[in-house]
Every structure is written in C-alpha cells, then in structure tokens.
Amino acid sequence: GDATGSRSIHEEQIAVKRVPFLQPHLTRADARRVVAGDVAARPVVSFKQVETLQSLRATLAATRHNAFPVVQPSASGDGDVMLGIITRRKVEEILESRHGCNNSFHFGAL
C-alpha cells in the first residue's frame, strides 16, 4: 500500500491469488518470524545424498522447482539434515554428462 493505506491493483491481484508476498518494509522483528516454510513450494522435493539417475530424471520431469535441498537422515533418526542445495540447472548438467548411464550419482560435499 501507499501512505494512505490503499493497495494498488497489483497488490490486490496478489491478495486475490493468495501469492506469498513479503512487504517491502519488513521490520527486523517481522523478518525473524518468516521461515523458509512460509515461502517454500509445497510439497518439499529433496534429493538424498545418493540418488539414481533415473530418480533425478523423474524428479525434474515431475516438478518445476529451480532448486532442491540435498538431505541425509539425521543421526538421531528423527528427520533429515540438509547438506546443501543444488540447482535444477546443475542437476540437468549432471544428467547431460552421464547420458546413457543408468547408475547412481553421489552429490558429495555441497
């Protein structure tokens, strides 16, 4: 909105379509309350540290995500630990370089 408190047509469209949107002037307190889950795509699509090339291909075909967390099971067994993030483009490059292979890929240290 502007100084009068009214919203622009673009802000109205964002509200109607329920698009996640951060206000341009977020206070520190507000920023601390925003977590990745508030703006991340659902469901979360991740890769394990070792994936088959077939799984990588299937995931890219099934989603339009531009980045994926790479995870491994936590030592305590109560969920996954994020090792890093890999971009869609990097996964595409991996698949292009291994064209015709049907084996696994190890993401290694991210």
N, C-alpha and C positions, 0 to 999 in steps of 0.2 A: 503494500500500500504506500500511499504518499503521506505527506504531513497532515492531510485532512482525515486520514484513516480509510479512504476509499481505495478499493482494489482496481487494478487495470483489467482489461479484457483478458489479457494473458494470464494474470493471476486467477481470475475467475475460471478459466478453462482448466488450469492446473488443479483447482479445488474440485471442480465437477468431475474430472477424470481421476481424481484421487492419486495423482502422481506425487511420489515423495519429493519434497522440496524444502531446502533449508533457506530460511530467511536471510537476506543479505547482511543483516547486522546482528549476528549471534553474540550474545554475551558469553563470557567465559563460563559462567555457571550453566547456561543452556548448552554450550558446546560439550561440557563434561557429561551431560545427560544423554547425548546422542551416541549410540553404539553402532557397530557395523551392522548388526541385525536390523536396525531401523531403516537402512538404505540398501541392504544387500538383496539380490534376487533370491526368490524362494522357489523351489527348494534349493538349498545349497548343494552345488555339484562340486565334488572334490576328486582328486586323484590320490591313490595310495602311492607310497614311495616307489613301489614296483608295480607296473601295470603292463598288461599285454597290449601290443599294438592294435589288436582288434578292439579292445576296450577303449583306447584313445580315439580310434576312428568313430566308434559308435557314439561316444560322448559328444564329439564335435558335430556329428550328424543330428543328434537329438536336442542340442541346445544352441543358443545364440550368444552365450556368455563370452566375454572377452578376456577373462582371467579366471584361474581356478586355484584354490588352495591345494597344496600338497600336504598330506597328513600321514601320520603313523599312529598306531594305537598307543595310548598313554601307558606308562609302566604300571600304574595302579589299576588299569583296565576299565576306568570309568569314562571313556570317551576317547577322542583323538587329540593329538598335539599337532598344531600346524608347524610345518617345517619351512614353508615359504609359499610363494605364489608363482605360477607360471602363466604366461600369456597364451592366448589362443594361437597367435602367430608363431610363437616358439614351438608349440605342440605341432602345428602344421609343418614347420621346418623339420622337426624330428621325423614325422611321418614321411615327408618327401625324401629325406636322406636314407630312409630304411624301406623304400618302396620295394614290394615283393617279399619282404621278410615277414614271418609270422611268429616272431619271438617276443620276449618281454623287453621293456625299457625300464631302466633304473634311473630315477631322477637325480640321485646323488645329492651332493650338498648344494642347496639353493642359496 
